[in-house]
């Protein structure tokens, strides 16, 4: 919220059927339109990977 860039990580551990979204502790994720498209694509890709297991 203070205008600083933060990293959001979307991952799927190898042996699990769950998606993890990691953000810095105590931070709020605020996405612009392009970032929201990226996040949506990351979730879509993750879902495909989970369904392929």
Biopython code that builds the backbone (N, CA, C, O; Angstrom):
import numpy as np
from Bio.PDB.StructureBuilder import StructureBuilder

atoms = [
    (1, "UNK", "N", (0.823, -1.197, 0.000)),
    (1, "UNK", "CA", (0.000, 0.000, 0.000)),
    (1, "UNK", "C", (0.866, 1.259, 0.000)),
    (1, "UNK", "O", (0.388, 2.336, -0.357)),
    (2, "UNK", "N", (2.114, 1.137, 0.391)),
    (2, "UNK", "CA", (3.000, 2.295, 0.433)),
    (2, "UNK", "C", (3.646, 2.559, -0.916)),
    (2, "UNK", "O", (4.548, 3.392, -1.008)),
    (3, "UNK", "N", (3.209, 1.871, -1.966)),
    (3, "UNK", "CA", (3.747, 2.090, -3.289)),
    (3, "UNK", "C", (5.010, 1.308, -3.596)),
    (3, "UNK", "O", (5.611, 1.491, -4.655)),
    (4, "UNK", "N", (5.418, 0.445, -2.687)),
    (4, "UNK", "CA", (6.608, -0.374, -2.916)),
    (4, "UNK", "C", (6.217, -1.626, -3.672)),
    (4, "UNK", "O", (5.138, -2.176, -3.455)),
    (5, "UNK", "N", (7.091, -2.082, -4.561)),
    (5, "UNK", "CA", (6.869, -3.321, -5.290)),
    (5, "UNK", "C", (7.115, -4.492, -4.351)),
    (5, "UNK", "O", (8.055, -4.468, -3.556)),
    (6, "UNK", "N", (6.276, -5.512, -4.439)),
    (6, "UNK", "CA", (6.414, -6.719, -3.638)),
    (6, "UNK", "C", (6.306, -7.912, -4.563)),
    (6, "UNK", "O", (5.740, -7.814, -5.651)),
    (7, "UNK", "N", (6.842, -9.024, -4.137)),
    (7, "UNK", "CA", (6.786, -10.236, -4.934)),
    (7, "UNK", "C", (5.720, -11.170, -4.402)),
    (7, "UNK", "O", (5.604, -11.379, -3.194)),
    (8, "UNK", "N", (4.942, -11.731, -5.317)),
    (8, "UNK", "CA", (3.952, -12.751, -4.994)),
    (8, "UNK", "C", (4.377, -14.001, -5.742)),
    (8, "UNK", "O", (4.610, -13.955, -6.950)),
    (9, "UNK", "N", (4.481, -15.116, -5.034)),
    (9, "UNK", "CA", (4.922, -16.360, -5.640)),
    (9, "UNK", "C", (3.779, -17.357, -5.647)),
    (9, "UNK", "O", (3.134, -17.587, -4.624)),
    (10, "UNK", "N", (3.531, -17.947, -6.808)),
    (10, "UNK", "CA", (2.542, -19.014, -6.953)),
    (10, "UNK", "C", (3.321, -20.290, -7.217)),
    (10, "UNK", "O", (4.081, -20.362, -8.182)),
    (11, "UNK", "N", (3.142, -21.304, -6.369)),
    (11, "UNK", "CA", (3.912, -22.537, -6.549)),
    (11, "UNK", "C", (3.079, -23.761, -6.195)),
    (11, "UNK", "O", (2.089, -23.692, -5.467)),
    (12, "UNK", "N", (3.527, -24.883, -6.745)),
    (12, "UNK", "CA", (2.914, -26.174, -6.454)),
    (12, "UNK", "C", (4.042, -27.112, -6.049)),
    (12, "UNK", "O", (4.824, -27.524, -6.906)),
    (13, "UNK", "N", (4.150, -27.461, -4.776)),
    (13, "UNK", "CA", (5.181, -28.415, -4.367)),
    (13, "UNK", "C", (5.021, -29.738, -5.122)),
    (13, "UNK", "O", (3.903, -30.161, -5.414)),
    (14, "UNK", "N", (6.125, -30.373, -5.428)),
    (14, "UNK", "CA", (6.148, -31.563, -6.299)),
    (14, "UNK", "C", (5.223, -32.688, -5.831)),
    (14, "UNK", "O", (4.555, -33.314, -6.654)),
    (15, "UNK", "N", (5.174, -32.947, -4.558)),
    (15, "UNK", "CA", (4.439, -34.114, -4.067)),
    (15, "UNK", "C", (3.028, -33.765, -3.582)),
    (15, "UNK", "O", (2.368, -34.607, -2.974)),
    (16, "UNK", "N", (2.560, -32.558, -3.834)),
    (16, "UNK", "CA", (1.276, -32.150, -3.269)),
    (16, "UNK", "C", (0.272, -31.788, -4.357)),
    (16, "UNK", "O", (0.641, -31.498, -5.495)),
    (17, "UNK", "N", (-0.973, -31.810, -3.993)),
    (17, "UNK", "CA", (-2.049, -31.414, -4.902)),
    (17, "UNK", "C", (-2.692, -30.131, -4.400)),
    (17, "UNK", "O", (-3.915, -29.996, -4.365)),
    (18, "UNK", "N", (-1.832, -29.187, -4.009)),
    (18, "UNK", "CA", (-2.301, -27.901, -3.504)),
    (18, "UNK", "C", (-1.492, -26.787, -4.132)),
    (18, "UNK", "O", (-0.348, -26.985, -4.542)),
    (19, "UNK", "N", (-2.091, -25.627, -4.201)),
    (19, "UNK", "CA", (-1.453, -24.428, -4.722)),
    (19, "UNK", "C", (-1.072, -23.536, -3.547)),
    (19, "UNK", "O", (-1.862, -23.352, -2.622)),
    (20, "UNK", "N", (0.122, -22.989, -3.583)),
    (20, "UNK", "CA", (0.573, -22.071, -2.555)),
    (20, "UNK", "C", (0.764, -20.687, -3.152)),
    (20, "UNK", "O", (1.382, -20.548, -4.208)),
    (21, "UNK", "N", (0.244, -19.669, -2.494)),
    (21, "UNK", "CA", (0.475, -18.283, -2.881)),
    (21, "UNK", "C", (1.187, -17.639, -1.706)),
    (21, "UNK", "O", (0.653, -17.576, -0.599)),
    (22, "UNK", "N", (2.398, -17.162, -1.958)),
    (22, "UNK", "CA", (3.219, -16.601, -0.884)),
    (22, "UNK", "C", (3.394, -15.105, -1.105)),
    (22, "UNK", "O", (3.783, -14.663, -2.187)),
    (23, "UNK", "N", (3.104, -14.342, -0.074)),
    (23, "UNK", "CA", (3.302, -12.897, -0.089)),
    (23, "UNK", "C", (4.132, -12.521, 1.133)),
    (23, "UNK", "O", (4.227, -13.311, 2.073)),
    (24, "UNK", "N", (4.726, -11.354, 1.142)),
    (24, "UNK", "CA", (5.455, -10.931, 2.342)),
    (24, "UNK", "C", (4.501, -10.840, 3.535)),
    (24, "UNK", "O", (3.356, -10.418, 3.375)),
    (25, "UNK", "N", (4.957, -11.229, 4.725)),
    (25, "UNK", "CA", (4.099, -11.181, 5.918)),
    (25, "UNK", "C", (3.549, -9.771, 6.169)),
    (25, "UNK", "O", (4.274, -8.779, 6.090)),
    (26, "UNK", "N", (2.271, -9.714, 6.468)),
    (26, "UNK", "CA", (1.633, -8.444, 6.809)),
    (26, "UNK", "C", (1.377, -7.526, 5.634)),
    (26, "UNK", "O", (0.957, -6.386, 5.831)),
    (27, "UNK", "N", (1.615, -7.986, 4.425)),
    (27, "UNK", "CA", (1.437, -7.146, 3.242)),
    (27, "UNK", "C", (0.093, -7.414, 2.585)),
    (27, "UNK", "O", (-0.487, -8.487, 2.748)),
    (28, "UNK", "N", (-0.386, -6.449, 1.856)),
    (28, "UNK", "CA", (-1.620, -6.557, 1.087)),
    (28, "UNK", "C", (-1.230, -6.613, -0.380)),
    (28, "UNK", "O", (-0.372, -5.850, -0.826)),
    (29, "UNK", "N", (-1.847, -7.500, -1.125)),
    (29, "UNK", "CA", (-1.588, -7.594, -2.554)),
    (29, "UNK", "C", (-2.592, -6.703, -3.281)),
    (29, "UNK", "O", (-3.803, -6.907, -3.192)),
    (30, "UNK", "N", (-2.073, -5.726, -3.992)),
    (30, "UNK", "CA", (-2.902, -4.831, -4.797)),
    (30, "UNK", "C", (-2.416, -4.963, -6.233)),
    (30, "UNK", "O", (-1.254, -4.679, -6.524)),
    (31, "UNK", "N", (-3.290, -5.388, -7.127)),
    (31, "UNK", "CA", (-2.901, -5.688, -8.500)),
    (31, "UNK", "C", (-3.536, -4.710, -9.483)),
    (31, "UNK", "O", (-4.712, -4.364, -9.368)),
    (32, "UNK", "N", (-2.724, -4.270, -10.461)),
    (32, "UNK", "CA", (-3.310, -3.497, -11.551)),
    (32, "UNK", "C", (-3.843, -4.491, -12.577)),
    (32, "UNK", "O", (-3.751, -5.700, -12.363)),
    (33, "UNK", "N", (-4.396, -4.009, -13.682)),
    (33, "UNK", "CA", (-5.032, -4.890, -14.662)),
    (33, "UNK", "C", (-4.029, -5.889, -15.234)),
    (33, "UNK", "O", (-4.337, -7.076, -15.339)),
    (34, "UNK", "N", (-2.844, -5.433, -15.603)),
    (34, "UNK", "CA", (-1.843, -6.344, -16.162)),
    (34, "UNK", "C", (-1.392, -7.390, -15.148)),
    (34, "UNK", "O", (-1.226, -8.559, -15.496)),
    (35, "UNK", "N", (-1.196, -6.984, -13.912)),
    (35, "UNK", "CA", (-0.795, -7.925, -12.865)),
    (35, "UNK", "C", (-1.908, -8.924, -12.577)),
    (35, "UNK", "O", (-1.638, -10.094, -12.307)),
    (36, "UNK", "N", (-3.147, -8.473, -12.632)),
    (36, "UNK", "CA", (-4.281, -9.372, -12.426)),
    (36, "UNK", "C", (-4.354, -10.410, -13.545)),
    (36, "UNK", "O", (-4.660, -11.575, -13.293)),
    (37, "UNK", "N", (-4.077, -9.994, -14.768)),
    (37, "UNK", "CA", (-4.028, -10.957, -15.882)),
    (37, "UNK", "C", (-2.926, -11.986, -15.650)),
    (37, "UNK", "O", (-3.129, -13.179, -15.874)),
    (38, "UNK", "N", (-1.755, -11.521, -15.200)),
    (38, "UNK", "CA", (-0.649, -12.434, -14.911)),
    (38, "UNK", "C", (-1.046, -13.423, -13.820)),
    (38, "UNK", "O", (-0.798, -14.622, -13.946)),
    (39, "UNK", "N", (-1.659, -12.928, -12.758)),
    (39, "UNK", "CA", (-2.059, -13.799, -11.651)),
    (39, "UNK", "C", (-3.107, -14.800, -12.119)),
    (39, "UNK", "O", (-3.046, -15.974, -11.755)),
    (40, "UNK", "N", (-4.053, -14.355, -12.910)),
    (40, "UNK", "CA", (-5.064, -15.258, -13.446)),
    (40, "UNK", "C", (-4.419, -16.351, -14.288)),
    (40, "UNK", "O", (-4.793, -17.519, -14.177)),
    (41, "UNK", "N", (-3.458, -15.987, -15.125)),
    (41, "UNK", "CA", (-2.768, -16.975, -15.950)),
    (41, "UNK", "C", (-1.957, -17.936, -15.087)),
    (41, "UNK", "O", (-1.902, -19.133, -15.369)),
    (42, "UNK", "N", (-1.327, -17.412, -14.034)),
    (42, "UNK", "CA", (-0.561, -18.273, -13.127)),
    (42, "UNK", "C", (-1.475, -19.302, -12.469)),
    (42, "UNK", "O", (-1.096, -20.466, -12.333)),
    (43, "UNK", "N", (-2.679, -18.886, -12.058)),
    (43, "UNK", "CA", (-3.632, -19.823, -11.455)),
    (43, "UNK", "C", (-4.119, -20.845, -12.482)),
    (43, "UNK", "O", (-4.257, -22.027, -12.165)),
    (44, "UNK", "N", (-4.376, -20.399, -13.699)),
    (44, "UNK", "CA", (-4.811, -21.313, -14.759)),
    (44, "UNK", "C", (-3.729, -22.346, -15.047)),
    (44, "UNK", "O", (-4.025, -23.535, -15.169)),
    (45, "UNK", "N", (-2.485, -21.906, -15.158)),
    (45, "UNK", "CA", (-1.369, -22.823, -15.384)),
    (45, "UNK", "C", (-1.216, -23.808, -14.226)),
    (45, "UNK", "O", (-0.980, -24.997, -14.443)),
    (46, "UNK", "N", (-1.348, -23.316, -13.013)),
    (46, "UNK", "CA", (-1.231, -24.170, -11.835)),
    (46, "UNK", "C", (-2.341, -25.226, -11.817)),
    (46, "UNK", "O", (-2.098, -26.390, -11.499)),
    (47, "UNK", "N", (-3.568, -24.799, -12.164)),
    (47, "UNK", "CA", (-4.683, -25.750, -12.208)),
    (47, "UNK", "C", (-4.424, -26.851, -13.221)),
    (47, "UNK", "O", (-4.692, -28.021, -12.946)),
    (48, "UNK", "N", (-3.912, -26.496, -14.373)),
    (48, "UNK", "CA", (-3.579, -27.508, -15.392)),
    (48, "UNK", "C", (-2.532, -28.486, -14.876)),
    (48, "UNK", "O", (-2.630, -29.690, -15.111)),
    (49, "UNK", "N", (-1.540, -27.971, -14.181)),
    (49, "UNK", "CA", (-0.501, -28.854, -13.619)),
    (49, "UNK", "C", (-1.087, -29.796, -12.584)),
    (49, "UNK", "O", (-0.753, -30.981, -12.553)),
    (50, "UNK", "N", (-1.965, -29.269, -11.734)),
    (50, "UNK", "CA", (-2.579, -30.119, -10.706)),
    (50, "UNK", "C", (-3.477, -31.186, -11.343)),
    (50, "UNK", "O", (-3.482, -32.338, -10.907)),
    (51, "UNK", "N", (-4.221, -30.806, -12.356)),
    (51, "UNK", "CA", (-5.123, -31.769, -13.003)),
    (51, "UNK", "C", (-4.344, -32.852, -13.756)),
    (51, "UNK", "O", (-4.854, -33.956, -13.946)),
    (52, "UNK", "N", (-3.137, -32.552, -14.178)),
    (52, "UNK", "CA", (-2.317, -33.514, -14.930)),
    (52, "UNK", "C", (-1.657, -34.544, -14.011)),
    (52, "UNK", "O", (-1.097, -35.523, -14.504)),
    (53, "UNK", "N", (-1.707, -34.356, -12.714)),
    (53, "UNK", "CA", (-1.058, -35.276, -11.780)),
    (53, "UNK", "C", (-1.893, -36.498, -11.521)),
    (53, "UNK", "O", (-1.487, -37.372, -10.755)),
]
sb = StructureBuilder()
sb.init_structure("model")
sb.init_model(0)
sb.init_chain("A")
sb.init_seg("    ")
for serial, (resi, resn, name, xyz) in enumerate(atoms, 1):
    if name == "N":
        sb.init_residue(resn, " ", resi, " ")
    sb.init_atom(name, np.array(xyz, "f"), 0.0, 1.0, " ", f" {name:<3s}", serial, name[0])
structure = sb.get_structure()
